[in-house]
């Protein structure tokens, strides 16, 4: 093969390197505080780690059933029924994956054929378009606008065509922190039912909402149970993102389809970690109040830090991310600002234009993660206090 001949398939070439990789590389080289990539800098509950060790010592170290160990599938079913009042069959309608990202990949590749369309609400989690492209489908985008990211129902209706297979929803939404209202979800459900399309609903931050915001799974709305695949995960909720234990809940035909793909992707997920996350879900009612209170405190800490530094911030209603406007610093290029912030004050974030199909959508914003210890957020505040003095709008704009 000629060394100049491209080896990467054309569908993946437009995506290039994930933005997280170069920003993390820069942060490490500069010894910067990393408020970019969304993983906690602390471990989850000790009892969950103990449960994993106990499962290993009890001999749960071989392949699990492809769709998940029965104890975990039952715990997922029970948790959903208890919180949202909708029952599922743990055997036929609950499937365990190696994280929500694998669940999304398997779901999209199971459901999307060449030429099918998926409607994606943006800003989006960056794997969505790549998964659609790898499946041979086409993404159509409906953009939600900063700062409130309200749903444009007419734009969503216009994006649905006869080739639409599904609407891909993310609530609470990364990177915007938006939690879709019940009325917005009802509008999405109405469009899905009238056009006979599926909904793939990514709800990995379901336990992390603030104030009066309420997470409502769209599968619980009239007409949606049998046309929705609800995807979630333990990684964000229990601060074990490296364990990669997620799931999808859906009616038997949808579950059978995603299982058909999953068996040829990872086949099954780590057996002892599945047992540990079953224990976590079984004891979660005692854990969730402290989890939410701790993150509410981290949210307030970050919002205070960003406000003091001179950012204009859209307070998130959910997730552990906040978007801030960078134009007060004389920048209108998020990548340039991010690199400048790393180099000048030693704080890293993520330029969110990578989460829009048209990168102008997030060009004047910056995404900060507050899934960090409070003392780290406070140190970030001390560093960011010098950011305005370090910015020279005349020389650095659009560099």
C-alpha positions as CSV (number, residue, x, y, z in Angstrom):
1,X,0.0,0.0,0.0
2,X,1.3,3.5,-0.9
3,X,2.3,5.5,2.2
4,X,0.3,8.4,0.8
5,X,-2.9,6.4,0.4
6,X,-5.6,7.3,3.0
7,X,-6.4,4.4,5.3
8,X,-9.2,6.0,7.3
9,X,-12.6,5.4,5.8
10,X,-14.2,8.6,4.3
11,X,-17.1,8.7,6.7
12,X,-14.7,9.3,9.7
13,X,-12.2,11.7,8.0
14,X,-14.2,14.9,8.8
15,X,-14.2,14.3,12.5
16,X,-10.4,14.2,13.0
17,X,-9.0,14.1,16.6
18,X,-11.4,14.6,19.4
19,X,-11.0,18.1,20.9
20,X,-10.5,16.5,24.3
21,X,-7.2,15.0,23.3
22,X,-5.2,18.1,22.3
23,X,-6.6,20.2,25.1
24,X,-5.7,17.6,27.7
25,X,-2.3,17.3,26.2
26,X,-1.8,21.1,26.5
27,X,-3.1,21.1,30.0
28,X,-0.6,18.4,31.1
29,X,2.3,20.2,29.4
30,X,1.4,23.5,31.1
31,X,0.6,21.9,34.5
32,X,-2.8,23.5,34.2
33,X,-5.9,22.8,36.3
34,X,-8.1,20.7,34.0
35,X,-11.8,21.9,34.1
36,X,-12.2,20.5,30.6
37,X,-12.8,16.8,30.4
38,X,-15.9,15.7,32.3
39,X,-14.5,13.2,34.8
40,X,-14.4,13.7,38.6
41,X,-11.0,14.1,40.3
42,X,-12.3,11.9,43.2
43,X,-13.5,8.4,43.6
44,X,-17.1,7.3,44.1
45,X,-18.6,5.8,47.3
46,X,-16.3,3.3,49.1
47,X,-19.1,0.8,49.4
48,X,-19.2,0.5,45.6
49,X,-15.5,-0.2,45.4
50,X,-15.9,-2.8,48.2
51,X,-18.7,-4.4,46.2
52,X,-16.4,-4.8,43.2
53,X,-13.7,-6.4,45.3
54,X,-16.2,-8.7,46.9
55,X,-17.6,-9.7,43.5
56,X,-14.1,-10.6,42.2
57,X,-13.3,-12.6,45.3
58,X,-16.7,-14.4,44.9
59,X,-15.6,-15.6,41.5
60,X,-17.6,-13.2,39.3
61,X,-14.7,-12.9,36.9
62,X,-15.8,-14.6,33.7
63,X,-18.1,-13.5,30.8
64,X,-21.4,-12.2,31.9
65,X,-24.5,-12.8,29.8
66,X,-24.2,-10.4,26.8
67,X,-27.2,-8.3,27.9
68,X,-26.0,-8.0,31.5
69,X,-26.0,-9.9,34.8
70,X,-29.6,-10.4,36.1
71,X,-29.0,-8.6,39.4
72,X,-27.9,-5.4,37.6
73,X,-30.7,-5.5,35.0
74,X,-33.2,-6.0,37.9
75,X,-31.7,-3.1,39.8
76,X,-31.9,-0.8,36.7
77,X,-35.6,-1.8,36.2
78,X,-36.5,-1.3,39.8
79,X,-34.8,2.1,39.9
80,X,-36.6,3.3,36.8
81,X,-40.0,2.1,38.1
82,X,-39.4,3.6,41.5
83,X,-38.5,7.0,40.3
84,X,-40.6,7.4,37.2
85,X,-43.5,5.0,37.6
86,X,-43.0,3.0,34.4
87,X,-42.3,-0.7,34.6
88,X,-40.1,-2.7,32.2
89,X,-39.2,-6.3,31.9
90,X,-35.6,-6.8,33.2
91,X,-35.1,-9.8,30.9
92,X,-36.4,-8.5,27.7
93,X,-36.2,-4.7,27.9
94,X,-33.0,-3.8,29.8
95,X,-29.6,-4.2,28.3
96,X,-26.2,-3.5,29.9
97,X,-23.4,-1.9,27.8
98,X,-19.8,-0.8,28.3
99,X,-20.9,2.7,29.1
100,X,-23.4,5.0,27.5
101,X,-21.1,5.7,24.6
102,X,-21.1,2.0,23.6
103,X,-24.9,1.9,24.1
104,X,-25.2,4.8,21.7
105,X,-22.9,3.3,19.1
106,X,-24.7,-0.1,19.3
107,X,-28.1,1.5,19.2
108,X,-27.4,3.7,16.2
109,X,-25.6,0.9,14.3
110,X,-28.5,-1.4,15.0
111,X,-31.2,1.0,13.9
112,X,-29.7,3.1,11.1
113,X,-29.3,1.9,7.6
114,X,-27.5,3.6,4.7
115,X,-29.4,6.8,3.8
116,X,-31.4,6.9,7.0
117,X,-31.5,10.2,8.9
118,X,-31.0,11.0,12.6
119,X,-32.1,14.4,13.9
120,X,-29.6,15.7,16.4
121,X,-30.3,18.6,18.8
122,X,-27.1,20.7,19.1
123,X,-24.9,21.4,20.9
124,X,-24.3,17.6,21.1
125,X,-22.1,15.1,22.8
126,X,-19.4,14.7,20.2
127,X,-19.8,11.0,19.5
128,X,-23.3,11.4,18.1
129,X,-22.4,12.5,14.5
130,X,-19.5,10.0,14.3
131,X,-21.8,7.1,15.3
132,X,-24.3,8.2,12.6
133,X,-21.6,8.5,10.0
134,X,-20.1,5.1,10.8
135,X,-23.6,3.5,10.5
136,X,-23.9,5.1,7.0
137,X,-26.6,7.5,8.0
138,X,-27.0,11.2,7.7
139,X,-27.3,13.6,10.6
140,X,-29.7,16.6,10.4
141,X,-29.2,19.3,13.0
142,X,-31.5,21.5,15.0
143,X,-29.6,24.2,16.8
144,X,-30.5,25.4,20.3
145,X,-29.3,28.9,21.1
146,X,-27.3,30.2,24.1
147,X,-28.1,31.2,26.8
148,X,-31.4,29.3,27.5
149,X,-31.2,26.7,24.6
150,X,-35.0,26.7,24.2
151,X,-36.4,24.2,21.8
152,X,-37.5,25.6,18.4
153,X,-40.4,23.2,17.8
154,X,-40.9,24.5,14.2
155,X,-37.3,23.9,13.3
156,X,-37.5,20.3,14.7
157,X,-40.6,19.7,12.7
158,X,-38.9,20.9,9.6
159,X,-35.9,18.7,10.2
160,X,-38.0,15.5,10.2
161,X,-38.4,14.0,6.7
162,X,-39.6,10.7,5.3
163,X,-36.1,9.4,5.7
164,X,-35.9,10.2,9.4
165,X,-35.3,7.1,11.6
166,X,-34.9,8.8,15.0
167,X,-34.6,11.9,17.0
168,X,-31.5,11.9,19.3
169,X,-32.3,13.7,22.5
170,X,-29.9,14.5,25.4
171,X,-31.5,15.6,28.7
172,X,-30.0,16.9,31.0
173,X,-27.9,18.2,28.1
174,X,-24.1,18.1,27.7
175,X,-22.6,20.7,27.1
176,X,-25.3,23.2,27.7
177,X,-26.6,22.1,31.1
178,X,-30.1,22.4,29.8
179,X,-32.9,20.2,31.2
180,X,-35.8,19.9,28.7
181,X,-39.1,20.9,30.2
182,X,-42.1,18.7,30.1
183,X,-43.7,20.9,27.5
184,X,-40.7,20.7,25.3
185,X,-40.6,16.9,25.7
186,X,-44.3,16.7,24.9
187,X,-43.6,18.6,21.6
188,X,-40.8,16.2,20.7
189,X,-43.1,13.3,21.5
190,X,-45.9,14.7,19.4
191,X,-43.6,15.0,16.4
192,X,-42.2,11.5,16.9
193,X,-45.6,10.0,17.1
194,X,-47.1,11.9,14.1
195,X,-44.1,11.1,11.9
196,X,-43.7,7.5,13.3
197,X,-40.0,8.0,14.2
198,X,-38.0,6.6,17.2
199,X,-36.4,8.6,20.0
200,X,-33.0,7.8,21.3
201,X,-32.8,9.5,24.6
202,X,-29.4,10.0,26.3
203,X,-30.1,10.6,30.0
204,X,-26.8,9.9,31.7
205,X,-27.1,13.0,33.9
206,X,-30.6,12.1,35.0
207,X,-29.7,12.3,38.7
208,X,-28.0,15.7,38.5
209,X,-30.5,18.5,38.3
210,X,-30.6,21.8,40.3
211,X,-33.2,24.0,41.8
212,X,-36.7,23.5,40.3
213,X,-35.5,21.7,37.3
214,X,-37.1,18.2,36.9
215,X,-35.8,15.4,34.8
216,X,-38.6,13.7,32.9
217,X,-37.7,10.7,30.7
218,X,-39.5,11.1,27.4
219,X,-40.3,7.4,27.5
220,X,-42.8,8.2,30.3
221,X,-44.9,10.5,28.1
222,X,-48.0,9.2,26.2
223,X,-47.2,7.1,23.1
224,X,-43.5,7.0,23.8
225,X,-42.8,3.9,25.8
226,X,-42.6,1.6,22.7
227,X,-40.7,4.1,20.4
228,X,-38.0,5.2,22.9
229,X,-34.7,3.8,23.9
230,X,-33.6,5.4,27.1
231,X,-29.8,5.3,27.6
232,X,-28.2,6.0,31.0
233,X,-25.1,5.2,32.9
234,X,-23.6,4.7,36.4
235,X,-20.3,6.5,35.6
236,X,-21.5,10.1,36.2
237,X,-23.9,9.3,39.1
238,X,-21.4,7.2,41.1
239,X,-18.2,9.0,40.0
240,X,-16.7,5.9,38.4
241,X,-16.4,7.0,34.8
242,X,-13.6,4.6,34.1
243,X,-15.8,1.6,34.9
244,X,-18.0,2.1,31.8
245,X,-21.2,0.5,33.0
246,X,-24.2,1.8,31.1
247,X,-27.6,0.6,29.9
248,X,-30.5,1.0,27.5
249,X,-34.1,0.5,28.3
250,X,-36.7,-0.1,25.6
251,X,-39.5,-2.2,24.3
252,X,-38.6,-5.8,23.2
253,X,-38.2,-5.1,19.4
254,X,-35.8,-2.2,20.1
255,X,-33.9,-4.1,22.8
256,X,-33.5,-7.1,20.6
257,X,-32.1,-4.9,17.9
258,X,-29.5,-3.2,20.0
259,X,-28.5,-6.5,21.6
260,X,-27.8,-7.8,18.1
261,X,-25.3,-5.1,17.6
262,X,-23.9,-5.1,21.1
263,X,-22.9,-8.8,21.0
264,X,-20.5,-8.0,18.2
265,X,-19.0,-4.8,19.7
266,X,-18.0,-5.7,23.3
267,X,-20.3,-8.8,23.8
268,X,-20.5,-8.1,27.5
269,X,-19.2,-5.6,30.1
270,X,-16.9,-6.2,33.1
271,X,-18.7,-8.8,35.3
272,X,-17.5,-7.8,38.7
273,X,-18.2,-4.1,38.0
274,X,-21.7,-5.0,37.0
275,X,-22.3,-6.7,40.3
276,X,-20.8,-3.6,42.1
277,X,-23.1,-1.2,40.2
278,X,-26.1,-3.4,41.1
279,X,-25.1,-2.9,44.7
280,X,-24.8,0.8,44.1
281,X,-28.3,1.1,42.6
282,X,-29.8,-1.0,45.3
283,X,-28.5,1.4,47.9
284,X,-28.8,4.6,45.9
285,X,-31.8,6.1,47.8
286,X,-29.4,6.8,50.7
287,X,-26.7,8.1,48.4
288,X,-28.5,10.5,46.0
289,X,-29.3,13.3,48.5
290,X,-25.6,13.8,49.4
291,X,-24.6,13.4,45.8
292,X,-26.9,16.2,44.7
293,X,-26.0,18.5,47.6
294,X,-22.3,18.1,46.9
295,X,-22.7,18.9,43.3
296,X,-25.0,21.9,44.1
297,X,-22.1,23.3,46.2
298,X,-19.6,22.6,43.4
299,X,-21.9,24.4,40.9
300,X,-22.2,27.4,43.1
301,X,-18.4,27.5,43.6
302,X,-17.7,27.4,39.9
303,X,-20.4,30.0,39.1
304,X,-18.9,32.3,41.7
305,X,-15.4,31.8,40.3
306,X,-16.5,32.5,36.7
307,X,-18.5,35.6,37.7
308,X,-15.6,37.0,39.7
309,X,-13.2,36.4,36.7
310,X,-15.5,38.4,34.4
311,X,-17.3,35.7,32.5
312,X,-21.0,36.0,31.5
313,X,-22.3,32.6,32.5
314,X,-25.5,30.6,31.7
315,X,-26.2,28.8,35.0
316,X,-26.8,25.1,34.2
317,X,-30.1,23.4,35.3
318,X,-28.4,20.0,35.1
319,X,-25.2,18.1,34.4
320,X,-21.8,19.2,35.8
321,X,-21.0,21.6,33.0
322,X,-21.4,25.3,32.6
323,X,-21.1,27.4,29.4
324,X,-19.6,30.9,29.7
325,X,-19.4,33.7,27.1
326,X,-15.8,34.7,26.3
327,X,-16.5,37.9,24.5
328,X,-15.9,40.1,27.6
329,X,-12.3,39.1,27.2
330,X,-12.0,40.3,23.6
331,X,-12.1,36.9,22.0
332,X,-14.5,35.4,19.5
333,X,-12.6,32.2,18.8
334,X,-13.1,29.6,21.5
335,X,-10.1,27.4,20.6
336,X,-7.7,30.5,20.6
337,X,-9.2,31.6,24.0
338,X,-8.8,28.1,25.5
339,X,-5.2,27.9,24.5
340,X,-4.5,31.4,25.8
341,X,-6.2,30.6,29.1
342,X,-4.0,27.5,29.5
343,X,-0.8,29.3,28.6
344,X,-1.5,32.5,30.5
345,X,-3.2,31.5,33.8
346,X,-2.9,27.6,33.9
347,X,-6.6,26.7,33.6
348,X,-8.0,24.4,30.9
349,X,-11.6,24.1,29.7
350,X,-13.1,22.8,26.5
351,X,-13.9,25.0,23.4
352,X,-17.5,23.9,22.7
353,X,-17.7,24.8,19.0
354,X,-16.8,21.2,18.4
355,X,-20.3,20.3,19.7
356,X,-22.0,22.2,16.8
357,X,-22.1,21.0,13.2
358,X,-21.5,24.6,12.2
359,X,-18.7,25.6,14.6
360,X,-19.8,29.2,14.6
361,X,-22.5,28.0,17.0
362,X,-20.2,27.8,20.0
363,X,-17.4,30.0,18.9
364,X,-17.9,32.6,21.6
365,X,-18.4,30.2,24.5
366,X,-16.3,28.0,26.8
367,X,-17.3,24.9,28.6
368,X,-16.2,24.4,32.2
369,X,-16.6,21.2,34.3
370,X,-17.3,21.4,38.0
371,X,-16.9,17.7,38.7
372,X,-13.8,18.6,40.7
373,X,-13.0,19.0,44.4
374,X,-14.0,22.4,45.8
375,X,-10.4,23.2,46.6
376,X,-9.5,22.7,42.9
377,X,-12.3,25.1,41.9
378,X,-11.1,27.6,44.4
379,X,-7.6,27.4,43.1
380,X,-9.0,27.8,39.6
381,X,-10.6,31.0,40.8
382,X,-7.3,32.4,42.1
383,X,-5.7,31.7,38.7
384,X,-8.6,33.1,36.7
385,X,-8.5,36.3,38.7
386,X,-5.5,37.3,36.5
387,X,-7.1,36.3,33.2
388,X,-8.5,39.8,32.2
389,X,-5.1,41.4,32.7
390,X,-3.6,38.6,30.6
391,X,-5.9,39.2,27.7
392,X,-5.0,41.7,25.0
393,X,-8.1,41.9,22.7
394,X,-6.4,43.9,20.1
395,X,-3.7,41.5,19.4
396,X,-5.3,38.1,20.2
397,X,-8.8,38.3,18.6
398,X,-9.2,35.7,15.9
399,X,-5.5,34.7,16.1
